[in-house]
Amino acid sequence: MTEATGSSAAPHIDALSEYSVRVTRDAGGWQVRIVDARGAVAWTRYCAGEAEARTFASTVQQHVYWLSPAKFKQYYRLSDPKMKG
């Protein structure tokens, strides 16, 4: 976690995954974010506190590793830019 922004990235990002998980804290509170390969936030969940945010981020990170990219996108309802017309 960095002191200035209160954010941290997962320690290891699977090279095959398009997404990473970040925990952030700002004026609005704690958030878990799924970030795409370009660095854009694809999904956000607000949490009641640091413990909830870190616990939930751990679960999402496991899903990054365990689920296929298609299943991960479906589970978190992430839009696929290739499918947009």
Contacts in CASP RR format, 6 or more apart in sequence:
PFRMAT RR
TARGET T0000
AUTHOR 0000-0000-0000
METHOD contacts of the structure
MODEL  1
MTEATGSSAAPHIDALSEYSVRVTRDAGGWQVRIVDARGAVAWTRYCAGE
AEARTFASTVQQHVYWLSPAKFKQYYRLSDPKMKG
1 7 0 8 1.000
1 8 0 8 1.000
1 23 0 8 1.000
2 8 0 8 1.000
5 24 0 8 1.000
5 25 0 8 1.000
5 26 0 8 1.000
6 24 0 8 1.000
6 25 0 8 1.000
6 26 0 8 1.000
7 22 0 8 1.000
7 23 0 8 1.000
7 24 0 8 1.000
7 25 0 8 1.000
8 22 0 8 1.000
8 23 0 8 1.000
9 20 0 8 1.000
9 21 0 8 1.000
9 22 0 8 1.000
10 20 0 8 1.000
10 21 0 8 1.000
10 22 0 8 1.000
10 57 0 8 1.000
10 61 0 8 1.000
10 64 0 8 1.000
13 20 0 8 1.000
13 64 0 8 1.000
14 64 0 8 1.000
14 65 0 8 1.000
16 69 0 8 1.000
17 64 0 8 1.000
17 65 0 8 1.000
17 69 0 8 1.000
17 72 0 8 1.000
18 36 0 8 1.000
18 37 0 8 1.000
18 69 0 8 1.000
19 34 0 8 1.000
19 35 0 8 1.000
19 36 0 8 1.000
19 37 0 8 1.000
19 42 0 8 1.000
19 64 0 8 1.000
19 72 0 8 1.000
19 78 0 8 1.000
20 34 0 8 1.000
20 35 0 8 1.000
20 64 0 8 1.000
21 32 0 8 1.000
21 33 0 8 1.000
21 34 0 8 1.000
21 35 0 8 1.000
21 57 0 8 1.000
21 60 0 8 1.000
21 61 0 8 1.000
21 64 0 8 1.000
22 32 0 8 1.000
22 33 0 8 1.000
22 35 0 8 1.000
22 57 0 8 1.000
23 30 0 8 1.000
23 31 0 8 1.000
23 32 0 8 1.000
23 33 0 8 1.000
23 50 0 8 1.000
23 53 0 8 1.000
23 54 0 8 1.000
23 57 0 8 1.000
24 30 0 8 1.000
24 31 0 8 1.000
24 33 0 8 1.000
25 31 0 8 1.000
25 50 0 8 1.000
25 53 0 8 1.000
28 46 0 8 1.000
29 46 0 8 1.000
29 47 0 8 1.000
29 49 0 8 1.000
30 46 0 8 1.000
30 47 0 8 1.000
30 48 0 8 1.000
30 49 0 8 1.000
30 50 0 8 1.000
30 52 0 8 1.000
30 53 0 8 1.000
31 44 0 8 1.000
31 45 0 8 1.000
31 46 0 8 1.000
31 47 0 8 1.000
31 53 0 8 1.000
32 44 0 8 1.000
32 45 0 8 1.000
32 47 0 8 1.000
32 53 0 8 1.000
32 56 0 8 1.000
32 57 0 8 1.000
32 60 0 8 1.000
33 41 0 8 1.000
33 42 0 8 1.000
33 43 0 8 1.000
33 44 0 8 1.000
33 45 0 8 1.000
34 41 0 8 1.000
34 42 0 8 1.000
34 43 0 8 1.000
34 44 0 8 1.000
34 60 0 8 1.000
34 76 0 8 1.000
34 78 0 8 1.000
35 41 0 8 1.000
35 42 0 8 1.000
36 42 0 8 1.000
42 76 0 8 1.000
42 78 0 8 1.000
42 79 0 8 1.000
43 76 0 8 1.000
43 77 0 8 1.000
43 78 0 8 1.000
45 56 0 8 1.000
47 53 0 8 1.000
47 56 0 8 1.000
60 76 0 8 1.000
63 72 0 8 1.000
63 75 0 8 1.000
63 76 0 8 1.000
64 72 0 8 1.000
67 75 0 8 1.000
72 78 0 8 1.000
73 80 0 8 1.000
END
